[in-house]
Amino acid sequence: MNKVTKLFGIDYPIIQGGMVWVSGAKLAAAVSKSGGLGIIGAGSMAPELLSRHITKAQTLTSKPIGVNIPLLYEKAQEQVDTALSLGIKIFFTSAGSPKKFTNYLKGHGATVVHVVSTPEQAIACENAGVDAVVAEGFEAGGHNGRDEITTMSLIPQVRKCIKIPLIAAGGISSGQSIAAALSLGADAVQMGTRFLMTRESSAHQNFKQLLLRSTSTSTMTYMKATVPVRLFRNKFSSEISQIEESFHGEALKTQLHEHLGKYRARLGMLEGDLDNGELEVGQTISMIKNIPSVEELFVELLHDYKEAYNLLPRSL
């Protein structure tokens, strides 16, 4: 047992990222049943839909589950209150100030974790009273920090700055990368892309099958001038690149907003439109060549972690 397994009451320091359109009740419950911490991604859910996913997850497992709430969404307060009313005690917050809900949540007996991309943000989180931080490197899929700090550089820097538990994220998809993250000073890991590629995730089969054919250059970070996001290269991402090359300043922001429209991520990730959808996925996708069940994945991760640990030289 370490700081994170004790904090959440779980068996293994492995946390499933709260991904929009991908991590619903079925995935979160399967991860928690396997000994990790499953997270329902509330970013794509109205409060009513979030309520249904929480209720369903609670029928699938009695083990702890958490909810990820991006603070930039206008219904974040309603999402928080919905989750609290259904007995959720673990909250991962992101995309906003850790001060926004930390005191409110802790006042309701909840554990609060905030996602950061720099050491300075981690310090601010500790000062705000959060219980742990997720330090996410630039390899991660979806929305990323503007400073482009990679996981291998970020984790030891954050470790030196804070005393609270540290969860590493970004580019972690195997037992070997778990071992690497823990050796850098992390107390646990959070994985998104690896859990996206399981049978229990809500990602469309078209999307999953496309990702099995990934190469080392299949993803790229776009929209750096506005909100950086790592996407799988497709027709939609090419259109974003063309807009970024043709416009600047406020005109760029306007064009991106108009082209993004609504539900582009849903179109690609949930509905399987591989040309016109926004396909959020991490840089580690080229390493993933199977789609196991969550239970099978945990067996694989634990085996490969032990193998990596045993292969380390006992002296240099």
C-alpha positions as CSV (number, residue, x, y, z in Angstrom):
1,M,0.0,0.0,0.0
2,N,1.3,3.5,-0.9
3,K,0.0,7.0,-0.5
4,V,-2.4,6.8,-3.4
5,T,-3.8,3.3,-2.8
6,K,-4.5,4.3,0.8
7,L,-6.0,7.7,-0.2
8,F,-8.6,6.0,-2.6
9,G,-8.9,2.6,-1.0
10,I,-7.7,0.7,-4.0
11,D,-5.4,-2.2,-4.6
12,Y,-3.1,-0.9,-7.3
13,P,-1.8,2.7,-8.0
14,I,-3.4,2.7,-11.4
15,I,-6.1,5.3,-12.3
16,Q,-8.1,5.4,-15.5
17,G,-8.3,8.9,-17.0
18,G,-11.7,10.6,-17.2
19,M,-12.1,10.9,-21.0
20,V,-15.0,12.6,-22.8
21,W,-17.3,10.2,-24.7
22,V,-15.1,7.2,-23.8
23,S,-15.1,6.6,-20.0
24,G,-18.6,5.9,-18.8
25,A,-20.1,3.6,-16.2
26,K,-19.0,0.4,-17.8
27,L,-15.3,1.3,-18.1
28,A,-15.1,3.0,-14.7
29,A,-16.7,0.1,-12.9
30,A,-14.5,-2.5,-14.7
31,V,-11.3,-0.6,-13.7
32,S,-12.4,-0.3,-10.1
33,K,-13.4,-4.0,-10.0
34,S,-9.9,-4.9,-11.2
35,G,-8.3,-3.0,-8.3
36,G,-7.6,0.4,-9.9
37,L,-9.6,3.6,-9.7
38,G,-12.2,4.0,-12.4
39,I,-13.2,7.5,-13.4
40,I,-16.4,8.7,-15.1
41,G,-15.6,11.5,-17.5
42,A,-18.2,14.1,-16.9
43,G,-16.9,16.6,-19.5
44,S,-19.3,15.3,-22.2
45,M,-22.3,14.7,-19.9
46,A,-25.2,16.9,-18.9
47,P,-26.0,16.4,-15.2
48,E,-28.9,14.0,-16.0
49,L,-26.7,11.8,-18.1
50,L,-23.9,11.9,-15.4
51,S,-26.5,10.8,-12.9
52,R,-27.4,7.7,-15.0
53,H,-23.8,6.7,-15.4
54,I,-23.0,7.0,-11.7
55,T,-26.0,5.0,-10.8
56,K,-25.2,2.3,-13.3
57,A,-21.5,2.1,-12.2
58,Q,-22.7,1.7,-8.6
59,T,-24.8,-1.3,-9.6
60,L,-21.7,-2.9,-11.3
61,T,-19.3,-2.5,-8.5
62,S,-19.2,-1.6,-4.8
63,K,-15.6,-0.4,-5.0
64,P,-14.7,3.3,-5.1
65,I,-15.2,5.2,-8.4
66,G,-14.5,8.8,-9.1
67,V,-15.7,11.6,-11.4
68,N,-13.7,13.9,-13.5
69,I,-15.1,17.4,-13.9
70,P,-13.5,20.0,-16.3
71,L,-14.1,23.3,-14.5
72,L,-14.5,25.3,-17.7
73,Y,-17.9,23.9,-18.4
74,E,-20.9,26.0,-17.5
75,K,-22.6,23.2,-15.8
76,A,-19.7,22.2,-13.6
77,Q,-21.5,23.2,-10.4
78,E,-24.5,21.1,-11.3
79,Q,-22.2,18.2,-12.1
80,V,-20.5,18.5,-8.8
81,D,-23.8,18.6,-6.9
82,T,-25.2,15.7,-8.9
83,A,-22.2,13.5,-8.1
84,L,-22.2,14.5,-4.4
85,S,-25.9,13.7,-4.1
86,L,-25.2,10.2,-5.4
87,G,-22.5,9.5,-2.9
88,I,-19.4,10.2,-5.0
89,K,-16.4,11.0,-2.7
90,I,-13.6,11.2,-5.2
91,F,-13.3,14.1,-7.6
92,F,-10.7,14.8,-10.3
93,T,-10.9,18.4,-11.5
94,S,-9.2,20.0,-14.4
95,A,-9.2,22.9,-16.9
96,G,-9.5,25.6,-14.3
97,S,-8.4,26.9,-10.9
98,P,-8.1,24.3,-8.1
99,K,-9.6,27.0,-5.8
100,K,-13.0,26.9,-7.5
101,F,-14.4,23.8,-5.9
102,T,-11.8,22.3,-3.5
103,N,-13.1,23.8,-0.3
104,Y,-16.7,23.1,-1.3
105,L,-15.9,19.5,-2.1
106,K,-13.8,18.9,1.0
107,G,-16.6,20.4,3.1
108,H,-18.8,17.6,1.8
109,G,-16.2,15.0,2.8
110,A,-14.8,14.4,-0.7
111,T,-11.2,13.8,-1.8
112,V,-10.0,16.2,-4.5
113,V,-7.4,15.7,-7.1
114,H,-6.5,18.4,-9.7
115,V,-4.7,18.0,-13.1
116,V,-1.7,20.2,-13.7
117,S,0.9,20.6,-16.5
118,T,3.6,22.6,-14.7
119,P,5.4,22.5,-11.3
120,E,4.0,26.0,-10.5
121,Q,0.5,24.8,-11.0
122,A,1.2,21.8,-8.7
123,I,2.4,24.2,-5.9
124,A,-0.8,26.3,-6.4
125,C,-2.9,23.1,-6.0
126,E,-1.1,22.1,-2.8
127,N,-1.7,25.6,-1.4
128,A,-5.4,25.3,-2.4
129,G,-5.7,22.2,-0.2
130,V,-6.2,19.5,-2.8
131,D,-5.4,15.9,-1.7
132,A,-3.2,15.0,-4.7
133,V,-2.3,16.2,-8.2
134,V,-2.1,14.6,-11.6
135,A,0.9,15.9,-13.4
136,E,0.2,15.3,-17.1
137,G,2.9,15.5,-19.7
138,F,2.6,16.8,-23.2
139,E,2.4,13.3,-24.7
140,A,-1.2,12.9,-23.4
141,G,-4.2,12.9,-25.6
142,G,-6.8,15.6,-25.7
143,H,-6.3,19.0,-24.1
144,N,-2.7,19.7,-23.0
145,G,-0.8,22.4,-21.1
146,R,0.7,25.3,-23.1
147,D,4.2,24.8,-21.8
148,E,4.8,21.5,-23.6
149,I,6.6,19.8,-20.7
150,T,7.0,16.1,-21.3
151,T,6.2,13.5,-18.6
152,M,9.8,12.5,-18.0
153,S,10.8,16.1,-17.3
154,L,7.6,17.1,-15.5
155,I,7.3,14.3,-12.9
156,P,10.7,14.8,-11.1
157,Q,10.2,18.6,-11.1
158,V,6.8,18.3,-9.5
159,R,8.0,15.7,-7.0
160,K,10.6,18.2,-5.7
161,C,7.9,20.9,-5.3
162,I,5.1,19.2,-3.4
163,K,4.6,16.9,-0.5
164,I,1.1,15.6,-1.4
165,P,0.6,12.5,-3.5
166,L,1.7,12.7,-7.1
167,I,0.0,10.9,-10.0
168,A,1.9,10.7,-13.3
169,A,0.0,10.9,-16.6
170,G,0.9,11.3,-20.3
171,G,2.5,8.6,-22.4
172,I,1.9,5.8,-19.9
173,S,0.4,2.7,-21.4
174,S,2.4,-0.4,-20.2
175,G,3.9,-2.0,-17.2
176,Q,7.3,-0.7,-18.3
177,S,6.1,2.9,-18.4
178,I,4.4,2.5,-15.0
179,A,7.8,1.4,-13.6
180,A,9.4,4.4,-15.2
181,A,6.9,6.8,-13.8
182,L,7.2,5.4,-10.3
183,S,11.0,5.6,-10.5
184,L,10.7,9.3,-11.3
185,G,8.9,9.9,-8.1
186,A,5.2,9.4,-8.9
187,D,3.0,7.6,-6.3
188,A,0.7,6.3,-9.0
189,V,-0.1,6.6,-12.7
190,Q,-3.2,7.7,-14.7
191,M,-3.8,6.2,-18.1
192,G,-6.3,7.4,-20.7
193,T,-5.4,6.0,-24.1
194,R,-4.6,2.5,-22.8
195,F,-8.0,2.2,-21.2
196,L,-9.7,3.7,-24.3
197,M,-8.4,0.7,-26.1
198,T,-10.3,-1.9,-24.0
199,R,-13.5,-3.7,-24.7
200,E,-15.4,-1.8,-22.0
201,S,-14.6,1.7,-23.2
202,S,-17.4,3.6,-25.1
203,A,-15.1,4.4,-28.1
204,H,-16.6,3.4,-31.4
205,Q,-15.2,0.2,-32.9
206,N,-14.2,2.2,-36.1
207,F,-12.0,4.4,-33.9
208,K,-10.5,1.5,-32.0
209,Q,-9.6,-0.4,-35.2
210,L,-8.1,2.8,-36.7
211,L,-5.9,3.2,-33.6
212,L,-4.6,-0.3,-33.9
213,R,-2.9,0.8,-37.2
214,S,-1.2,3.8,-35.6
215,T,2.4,4.8,-36.2
216,S,4.8,6.9,-34.1
217,T,3.7,10.0,-36.1
218,S,-0.1,9.4,-36.0
219,T,-0.8,12.1,-33.5
220,M,0.0,15.8,-33.4
221,T,-0.8,18.8,-31.2
222,Y,-3.1,21.4,-32.7
223,M,-4.6,24.7,-31.7
224,K,-1.6,25.8,-29.7
225,A,-2.6,29.4,-30.1
226,T,-5.9,28.8,-28.3
227,V,-6.4,25.5,-26.4
228,P,-3.7,22.9,-27.3
229,V,-5.1,19.5,-28.0
230,R,-3.4,16.3,-29.2
231,L,-5.4,14.6,-32.0
232,F,-5.1,11.6,-34.4
233,R,-4.2,13.0,-37.8
234,N,-7.3,12.9,-40.1
235,K,-9.3,15.1,-42.5
236,F,-10.6,17.2,-39.7
237,S,-7.1,17.8,-38.2
238,S,-5.8,18.8,-41.7
239,E,-8.6,21.4,-41.9
240,I,-7.5,22.7,-38.5
241,S,-3.9,23.0,-39.7
242,Q,-5.1,24.9,-42.8
243,I,-7.0,27.4,-40.6
244,E,-4.0,27.9,-38.4
245,E,-1.8,28.6,-41.4
246,S,-4.3,31.1,-42.9
247,F,-5.5,33.1,-39.9
248,H,-4.0,34.9,-36.9
249,G,-5.1,36.6,-33.7
250,E,-8.9,37.0,-33.1
251,A,-9.6,35.9,-36.7
252,L,-7.9,32.6,-35.9
253,K,-10.0,32.1,-32.8
254,T,-13.2,32.9,-34.6
255,Q,-12.4,30.5,-37.5
256,L,-11.4,27.7,-35.1
257,H,-14.6,28.2,-33.1
258,E,-16.8,28.1,-36.2
259,H,-15.1,25.0,-37.6
260,L,-15.1,23.1,-34.4
261,G,-18.8,23.7,-33.9
262,K,-20.4,21.3,-31.4
263,Y,-19.9,17.6,-30.8
264,R,-16.9,17.0,-33.1
265,A,-15.3,14.7,-30.5
266,R,-18.6,12.8,-30.1
267,L,-18.8,12.5,-33.9
268,G,-15.4,10.9,-34.1
269,M,-14.9,9.0,-30.8
270,L,-18.4,7.8,-30.0
271,E,-20.1,7.7,-33.4
272,G,-17.1,6.6,-35.5
273,D,-16.8,9.3,-38.2
274,L,-13.1,9.0,-38.8
275,D,-12.9,11.8,-41.3
276,N,-14.9,14.6,-39.8
277,G,-14.6,13.8,-36.1
278,E,-12.1,15.1,-33.5
279,L,-10.1,12.0,-32.5
280,E,-8.4,12.7,-29.2
281,V,-5.7,10.2,-28.3
282,G,-2.3,10.1,-26.7
283,Q,1.1,9.8,-28.4
284,T,1.6,6.3,-26.9
285,I,-1.1,4.9,-29.2
286,S,1.5,3.4,-31.6
287,M,2.6,1.0,-28.8
288,I,-0.9,-0.4,-28.3
289,K,-1.7,-3.4,-30.6
290,N,-4.6,-5.2,-28.8
291,I,-8.0,-4.5,-27.4
292,P,-8.3,-6.6,-24.2
293,S,-10.9,-6.5,-21.5
294,V,-10.0,-4.4,-18.5
295,E,-9.4,-7.5,-16.4
296,E,-7.0,-8.9,-19.0
297,L,-5.3,-5.5,-19.3
298,F,-4.6,-5.5,-15.5
299,V,-3.0,-8.9,-15.7
300,E,-0.8,-7.7,-18.6
301,L,0.2,-4.4,-16.8
302,L,1.1,-6.1,-13.6
303,H,3.1,-8.9,-15.3
304,D,5.0,-6.3,-17.5
305,Y,5.7,-4.1,-14.5
306,K,7.2,-6.9,-12.5
307,E,9.2,-8.0,-15.5
308,A,10.6,-4.4,-16.0
309,Y,11.4,-4.1,-12.3
310,N,13.3,-7.4,-12.3
311,L,15.3,-6.4,-15.4
312,L,16.7,-3.2,-13.8
313,P,20.4,-3.5,-12.9
314,R,21.0,-3.8,-9.2
315,S,24.1,-1.6,-9.6
316,L,25.5,0.9,-12.1
